Amino acid sequence: MPYAQRNSHGEIVSLFRSPQPDATEYVEAGDAEVIAFLRGELEGDGFGRLDAGFVRVLEDLLDLMIERHLLILTDLPPEAQAKWLARKQLRAETHSAPSPLPDTGFADVIDDTGFGKL
């Protein structure tokens, strides 16, 4: 399905559903280059790849501010609280990084039924 447009180094820079003047090469959807492009793993200055790392920095900053009592979690809007807690839980489940915050049981107190699907 995807037609690839490549730069002068032969790297995919864009994908299209139909052939375009600069994108006539048909590439299988499951091709490793296509998957890497969609995941933002190719070398380059793509904001998508950078944003994922920046989200991690912001999450660590929130952790630090809460730990140092510069920010109280309940100061955040309920939706932000729910997303932050969901990320913390996912990190704990995947063991990707230890949580700098001790388990206070706070997450067990929050009624998140009103937040809807996150």
N, C-alpha and C positions, 0 to 999 in steps of 0.2 A: 503494500500500500504506500509507504513513504517514498518520495522522491527527494534525493539529497542534493543540497547545494554545498559545495566544498570551497574552502579558501585556497590560497596559493600553496599551502603546505599539505593539502589533501585532507584536511580535517573537516568534518561536517560542521557547518555553521547554521544550517536551517533545514527544516523538513517540510514537505508539502504533500497534500493528498493527491494532487495531480501534477503532471509535468509543467514546469515553468521554464522560461527562457534560460535561466542560469541553473536550473535543477532538472536535468533530464535523466539522471542516473537513478534507476529503481533499486531500492535496497530493501531486503526482507525486514519486516517489523521486528523480528527476534534477533537480528544481527547485533553482534557485540558493540559495534560502533554506534548503532542507533540507541541501544540501551544506555551506553555510557553518555551519549549526548543528552538524552532525556534526563538522566540522573545528574547531569552537570559535572561529570567526572573528567571531562576533557580539559586539557590545559587552556587557560584563558582567563579573562577578567569578568566572567559572568557573575552577575549579582546573585543569582540563585544559589550558586555554590558558596559565595561569601555570606549570604544571609543565614544559611544553616549554621555556620560557625559563629556568626554574630549573635544569633538567638542563644546559643550556649553561653556566650560571654554575658549577655543580659541576665540569663538565668542565674549564673554564678554571682553576678552583682546583686541581684535580689536576695540570694541566699546570705551574702555577706552583710547587706544592710539589715536584714531581719535578725541575723545573729548578733549584730552590734546594737540592736534596738534603735536603729535609725529609721526603721520603717516597721509598721505593724501590718501583718498580713491583712487584717480586716480594713485597713485603709484603702486597699485596692477594691475596685468594683467586683461584685460577686462573680461575674464571668471570668475576670482575670484570676481571681482566687481559685476558681475551679480548674482553670487551665494550668495554673502553676502547680496545684496539688496533683493533677493528673500526670504532669511531666515528672514530678518527684516520685510518684508511685511507679511509673513506667521505668524510670532509671533504677529504682530499687529492685524491681522485678528482673530487669535485664542485667543487673550488677555492672553496668557500664562505668559507673563512678560512685564512690561512696558519698552519701549525703552529709554535708557539713552540719546539718541541724540534727539535734537529738530527737528521738521519737517522743513527742510530748502527748500524743493521743489527740491532738487538736483536730486532725482530719476526721476522727471518729465522731466528733461533736457536730460537724457541719452537716446540715441537711441540704444535700445537693440535688434533690429531686426537682427543684424549680429551675435548674440551669438548662435543662433540655439536653439534647445531644451535643457533645463538644466536638 
